[in-house]
Amino acid sequence: MPKFLDSDLHAVRASVALVGRLSDGLIRLGPFSVGLEGVLSWIPGVGELYGTAAAAFLLIQGARARVPVPTLALAAVLMTGRTLISAIPIAGAAASDLLTAHKWAARLIVAAIDRRIAADADRASPAERWTPVYA
């Protein structure tokens, strides 16, 4: 398997964080936030479709970044639960607005990627650590 470049890992991290924010954090109202999935969950079928696509993207990106399987499994359970709840007519859409599972899953994946970046930096030689990376 080819080595995953540091810049690639940072790009994956950024894309995961972005999808987490878009899915569940576009609008903040006090302690609550609503994102694309919350808005789309009021349209039958559309919210579930978006939620499934966003979940697949997050999990694929996490796998590409070699996030540990238990972390990916927990992220999958969170997002699957939210998607299933949103499938319940009316009450499900309201309840799913309160559950920011994609944001939580994205945070789990980002934290695992951050740990990997830190571990890779610790293993790098001093010359590799201070070499500027241009994207």
Buried (B, 14 or more C-beta within 10 A) or exposed (E): EEEBEBEEBBBBBEBBBEBBBBBBBBEEEEEEBBBBBBBBBBEEEEBBEBBEEBBEBBBEBBEBBBBEEEBBEBBBEBBBEBBEBBBEEEEBBBBBBEBBBBBBBBBBBBEBBEEBBEEBEEEEEEEEEEEEEEE
